[in-house]
């Protein structure tokens, strides 16, 4: 009986400390993306950063951080030691990582603000922590016929790989070669020009599209927010809860900035949805602290619940209170 009481006391103590408060990574980490390694860690990747003022160093081309609980994160390394050279100028933005055929693929954008011909490249590693070997250009905007071709997202649909991408000129998809290194087929469009930052999640026979809408990068004035639609096919048509097509810029609100002067502005460009051992689903994304937007886009974590097979986030705003942490 004494041992049982001790165990219950330990469990109660653990539950007390298994909590968190946003942000979960209080450094600039724009456009976060997530993958789980075989070592039990979750690895996250972001747009290039410079953390010198935070004493974490940099600049880093696609920084990698890792965590076992989605709450406590540590810096690992940059995914790439050097910037790719297949474009003469630009930054490395919005990576998307995926485990595919026993390796780790990292699709990334190469662009500048207002770039007339940005493109998407690919790097591959044997390990989620890298180092990644750059495989070069997948395509440029003018080659694929889609303006502002950035924000890649990889999806393996029953063994058939696809790449989705686009930024405020429509969201497009294209089949990839079996090894995921080249386009192989015709492009198709799944959402209108209100969207960027594609994420697709499959659940109970539906493909859920989550996209970012509004201004991403104006600090506390950012109006980024997330909208969702769903389809029965990877190629669509994606509809919101009212039945409006995302091709016509429909979309059901999932998440927006906190009201008032406190909290976070411009939440968006979410990473993967992760299911914990309790069966709860969690979403990582970025946002600006309203009281200190100079910090950059910090990483936030909140739970998704499912109502009538639609994703819902509490009050549709970033959580500001202490929350129960994911269970791992």
C-alpha positions in Angstrom: 0.0 0.0 0.0 2.9 2.3 0.9 4.5 1.8 -2.6 1.1 2.5 -4.3 0.8 5.8 -2.4 4.3 6.7 -3.3 3.6 5.9 -7.0 0.4 8.0 -6.9 2.4 10.9 -5.3 5.0 10.7 -8.0 2.3 10.6 -10.8 0.6 13.6 -9.2 3.8 15.5 -9.1 4.6 14.7 -12.7 1.2 15.9 -13.8 1.7 19.1 -12.0 4.9 19.8 -14.0 3.7 18.4 -17.3 2.5 21.9 -18.4 3.6 24.6 -20.7 2.9 28.2 -21.7 3.4 29.7 -25.1 5.8 30.2 -26.7 7.5 26.9 -26.6 10.6 28.2 -28.5 11.1 31.9 -27.6 13.4 32.7 -30.5 12.8 33.7 -34.1 11.7 30.4 -35.8 9.6 31.3 -38.9 7.6 28.8 -40.9 8.3 25.8 -38.5 8.1 22.3 -39.9 8.3 19.1 -38.0 9.4 15.5 -38.4 9.8 12.6 -35.9 13.1 10.7 -35.9 13.7 7.1 -35.0 15.6 8.2 -31.9 12.4 9.5 -30.2 13.1 13.1 -30.9 10.9 15.5 -32.9 13.0 17.7 -35.2 11.8 21.1 -36.3 13.2 23.2 -39.2 12.6 26.8 -40.1 13.3 29.6 -42.5 16.9 31.0 -42.2 17.6 32.9 -39.0 20.2 34.9 -37.1 20.2 34.4 -33.4 23.3 36.4 -32.5 21.4 38.8 -30.3 19.9 35.7 -28.5 23.4 34.3 -27.9 22.5 31.2 -30.0 24.7 32.3 -33.0 24.0 32.4 -36.7 23.2 33.1 -39.3 21.9 29.6 -39.9 20.5 28.3 -43.2 17.6 26.2 -42.1 18.2 25.8 -38.3 17.3 22.5 -36.7 16.0 22.2 -33.2 14.7 19.1 -31.4 12.5 18.0 -28.5 11.0 14.8 -27.0 7.8 16.5 -25.8 7.1 19.5 -28.2 7.7 21.8 -25.3 11.4 21.8 -24.4 13.6 22.5 -27.5 17.3 22.6 -28.0 19.4 23.7 -31.0 21.1 21.0 -33.0 22.7 22.4 -36.1 22.0 24.1 -39.4 20.6 21.7 -42.0 22.9 23.2 -44.7 26.4 24.5 -44.0 26.3 26.7 -47.1 23.7 28.4 -49.1 22.8 26.6 -52.4 24.2 28.2 -55.5 21.6 27.4 -58.1 20.2 31.0 -57.8 22.4 34.1 -57.6 20.5 35.8 -54.8 17.9 35.1 -52.2 17.1 33.6 -48.9 16.3 30.0 -47.9 12.7 29.9 -46.7 9.9 27.7 -45.5 11.5 24.2 -45.5 9.4 21.1 -45.5 10.9 17.9 -44.1 9.6 14.4 -44.7 10.8 10.8 -44.1 10.6 9.1 -47.5 12.1 5.7 -48.6 14.4 5.5 -45.6 15.9 9.0 -46.0 15.0 12.5 -44.9 13.9 14.9 -47.6 14.0 18.7 -47.1 12.3 20.8 -49.7 13.0 24.5 -49.4 12.2 27.9 -51.1 15.0 30.1 -52.6 13.7 33.6 -53.0 13.9 37.3 -52.2 11.0 39.7 -51.5 9.5 40.5 -54.9 11.6 37.9 -56.6 10.3 37.5 -60.2 11.5 33.9 -60.4 11.8 32.1 -57.1 12.2 28.4 -57.0 12.1 25.3 -54.9 15.1 23.0 -54.1 15.7 19.7 -52.3 18.3 18.5 -49.8 18.5 14.9 -48.5 20.1 13.3 -45.4 20.3 9.9 -43.8 19.4 11.4 -40.5 16.8 14.0 -39.4 19.6 16.0 -37.6 21.5 16.2 -40.9 23.8 17.2 -42.3 21.8 17.5 -45.5 23.3 17.3 -49.0 21.8 19.8 -51.4 20.4 18.2 -54.6 19.8 21.5 -56.2 16.8 23.0 -58.0 13.5 21.2 -58.4 12.0 24.0 -60.5 11.9 27.8 -60.9 8.6 29.7 -61.1 8.9 30.4 -64.8 9.8 26.8 -65.5 6.7 25.5 -63.8 4.4 28.3 -64.9 3.3 29.4 -61.4 4.2 32.8 -60.1 5.9 33.1 -56.7 6.7 29.4 -56.4 7.6 29.0 -52.7 6.3 27.2 -49.6 6.8 23.6 -50.7 4.9 20.8 -49.0 5.5 17.1 -49.6 2.8 14.5 -49.3 3.1 10.7 -49.8 -0.4 9.5 -50.8 -0.5 5.7 -50.6 3.0 5.5 -52.1 2.5 8.2 -54.7 4.5 11.3 -53.9 3.2 14.9 -54.5 4.6 18.3 -54.0 2.3 21.3 -53.2 3.3 24.9 -53.2 2.3 28.5 -53.9 2.1 31.9 -52.4 -0.8 34.3 -53.2 -1.0 33.2 -56.8 -2.9 30.0 -56.2 -2.0 26.7 -54.5 -0.8 24.0 -56.9 0.2 20.4 -56.7 2.2 18.1 -59.0 3.1 14.4 -59.0 6.7 13.6 -58.3 9.0 10.9 -59.6 9.1 7.8 -57.5 12.3 9.0 -55.8 10.8 12.4 -55.1 13.6 14.3 -56.8 11.8 15.5 -60.0 8.3 16.5 -61.2 6.5 13.8 -63.1 3.1 14.8 -64.4 0.8 17.8 -64.9 0.1 20.5 -62.3 -3.3 21.0 -60.7 -4.7 23.7 -58.6 -6.4 23.2 -55.2 -6.8 26.7 -53.6 -7.1 30.3 -54.7 -4.8 33.3 -54.5 -5.6 34.2 -50.9 -3.4 31.4 -49.7 0.1 30.3 -49.1 2.0 27.9 -46.8 0.2 24.6 -47.7 -0.3 21.9 -45.1 -2.4 18.7 -45.8 -3.4 16.2 -43.1 -5.3 13.0 -43.8 -7.9 11.8 -41.2 -10.8 9.4 -41.5 -10.9 9.5 -45.3 -10.6 13.3 -45.6 -7.7 15.4 -46.8 -7.6 18.6 -44.7 -6.0 21.6 -46.3 -4.7 24.2 -43.9 -3.4 27.4 -45.4 -2.2 30.8 -44.3 -4.0 34.0 -45.3 -3.1 37.7 -44.7 0.1 39.5 -44.0 2.9 37.4 -42.5 5.7 39.7 -41.6 4.6 43.0 -40.2 5.4 42.3 -36.6 2.5 43.2 -34.2 0.5 44.5 -37.2 0.6 41.1 -39.0 -2.8 39.8 -40.0 -1.7 36.2 -40.8 -4.3 33.6 -39.9 -5.2 30.0 -40.7 -8.1 28.6 -42.7 -9.1 25.1 -43.4 -11.0 23.1 -46.0 -11.3 19.4 -46.8 -11.7 17.0 -49.7 -12.2 13.3 -50.4 -9.3 13.3 -52.9 -5.8 14.6 -52.6 -6.5 16.7 -55.7 -9.7 18.2 -54.3 -12.1 19.8 -54.6 -11.5 21.3 -51.2 -14.5 22.9 -49.5 -15.0 24.8 -46.3 -17.7 24.1 -43.8 -20.3 26.2 -45.7 -19.5 24.3 -48.9 -17.5 27.1 -50.6 -14.6 25.9 -52.7 -11.1 26.9 -51.6 -10.5 27.5 -55.3 -12.8 30.5 -54.8 -10.9 31.5 -51.7 -13.4 29.9 -49.3 -12.1 28.6 -46.0 -13.2 28.1 -42.4 -11.3 30.0 -39.8 -9.0 27.8 -37.6 -6.7 30.3 -35.9 -6.2 34.1 -35.8 -4.3 36.6 -33.6 -5.3 37.3 -30.0 -7.6 40.3 -29.5 -6.4 43.3 -27.6 -2.8 44.4 -26.9 -1.5 41.2 -25.4 -0.7 37.8 -26.9 0.4 37.0 -30.4 -0.2 38.5 -33.8 0.0 36.9 -37.2 -0.2 33.2 -36.2 0.3 31.0 -39.2 2.5 28.9 -41.4 1.9 25.9 -39.3 4.0 22.8 -39.1 2.7 19.3 -38.8 -0.2 18.0 -36.7 1.2 15.6 -34.1 -0.8 13.0 -32.2 0.5 12.3 -28.7 0.1 9.1 -26.7 -3.1 10.3 -25.1 -4.6 10.6 -28.6 -4.7 14.4 -28.6 -3.6 16.3 -31.7 -1.3 19.3 -31.5 -0.3 22.1 -33.9 3.0 24.0 -34.0 3.0 27.4 -35.8 4.7 30.8 -35.5 3.5 34.2 -34.3 4.8 37.6 -33.2 4.7 38.6 -29.5 2.6 41.8 -29.5 4.7 43.3 -26.7 8.0 42.4 -28.3 7.7 41.8 -32.0 11.4 42.5 -32.5 12.0 39.0 -31.2 10.7 37.7 -34.5 8.3 34.9 -35.2 8.4 32.6 -32.1 7.1 29.0 -32.1 3.8 28.3 -30.5 1.9 25.1 -29.7 -1.8 24.5 -29.2 -4.2 21.6 -29.1 -6.6 20.8 -32.0 -9.9 19.1 -31.1 -12.2 17.6 -33.7 -15.9 18.5 -33.9 -18.0 16.8 -36.6 -14.8 15.8 -38.3 -13.6 19.4 -38.5 -10.5 20.8 -36.7 -11.1 23.4 -34.0 -8.7 25.4 -31.8 -9.9 26.9 -28.5 -11.4 30.3 -29.2 -9.5 30.2 -32.6 -6.6 32.2 -31.0 -3.2 31.2 -29.6 -3.4 29.9 -26.0 -2.1 32.4 -23.4 -2.7 30.4 -20.2 -0.7 27.5 -18.7 -1.8 24.4 -20.5 -1.5 20.6 -20.0 1.4 19.5 -22.1 1.3 16.7 -24.7 1.7 13.2 -23.4 4.8 11.3 -24.6 
